[in-house]
Amino acid sequence: MRRPPYRLLGWGLCPVLLLASLWASPASPAESPAEAAYVRAGRLALAGRVVEAQAALREVLRLDPAHPRAPERLRELYGQGLTAAQAIAALEAEVQANPTDSVSRNLLGVLYGRERRWDEALAVFRAALAAEPRAADAQANVGWVYLEVQRSPDALSAFEAALRLQPRLARAHAGYGAAVAEARGDFGAALASYRQALLLDPGNAAYLNDLGWLAYKMGRAEEAVQALRQAAAARPENPLILTNLGLAYLKAGENARATEVFSVAHRVDPRYPLALYGLAKAAAERGEHAATAEAYWQAWRESGHDIYAVLWATAALRVHWLAAALTLLLGLGGLGGAVAFLLRARRPAPPVTSSSP
């Protein structure tokens, strides 16, 4: 079971015309000025007045720097029609012109993060917090960067700080769940955090995927299937979510459904190695050793990762006439020589098996 790489969520994922369900209902007279500005921003966005909507969201964050939804909505609207390089250049110019602009620094850090420029992202997020200590989203982004660079205890502290600033920030609850699972191995607390994130952001496919991953790790196959089915319904084009669903089906004892989902994931992205890994596992469970070896071979060919070579060689032992030679080579020349020998012996165009889409 896999989960996506940790992500600085929500950059440019939703076209403006699809944003309707993401905005709050119209403000009542009792609502705060920040919430009224947030609703106004939503109306502007839905009318296609993107620049004005961005300005309204910046006003939200001026009035309430810890607003739980405005930063993500701003990420979705900012930089439409620009390449990543153009958006970065524009934000760098804004930050240089206004060193106290916490909002632009936070946006810039997200773009750095998407390019895996982790040190720069972390520095910019810290600068955003120095300019505005109440910027809960920037604090959560610090946590996501720490997760990316495998500093889970630091990530845990960052998410705790973000939740002190804004207890209704779904991204911080999800991040805390990921961090507590990694830093402490506390899957129960992680599940609770992801459930809280989903209460605040229902239907979020990334959170549902991670919830399903945690349930899978805890041996709760049915719960994993339920969460991952919802995630796959929301993001049917995502091969990782589909592959995770297939693995959950395997754990639940539903090989036919698992194989079907792995095949869909493979059709979505024929070069995605984890879908091939899933097809191999399902074939192995059915005792189809040739199909297992074939899927591992394809996964190795697409990814280049040695683990698939080892899995392929193991499966090939069951069906390949060179098993005795493999054993000898393992003893004399190591695994590398054995695999190389098998590769030389293999036909250049492998036959399509029943497990291949």
Buried (B, 14 or more C-beta within 10 A) or exposed (E): BBBBEBBBBBBBEBEBEEBEEBBEEEBEEEBEEBBBBBBBBBBBBBEEBBEBBBEBBBBBBBBBBBBBBBBBBBBBBBBEEEEEEEBBEBBBEBBEEEEEBBBBBBBBBBBBBBEEBBEBBBBBBBBBBBBBBBBBBBBBBBBBBBBBBEBBEBBBBBBBBBBEBBBBBBBBBBBBBBBBBBBEEBBEBBBBBBBBBBEBBEEBBBBBBBBBBBBBBBEBBEBBBBBBBBBBEBBEEBBBBBBBBBBBBBBBEBBEBBBBBBBBBBEBBEEBBBBBBBBBBBBBBBEBBBBBBBBBBBBBBBBEEEEBBBBBBBBBBEBBEBEEBBEBBBEEEEBEBBBBBBEEEBEEEEEEBEBBE
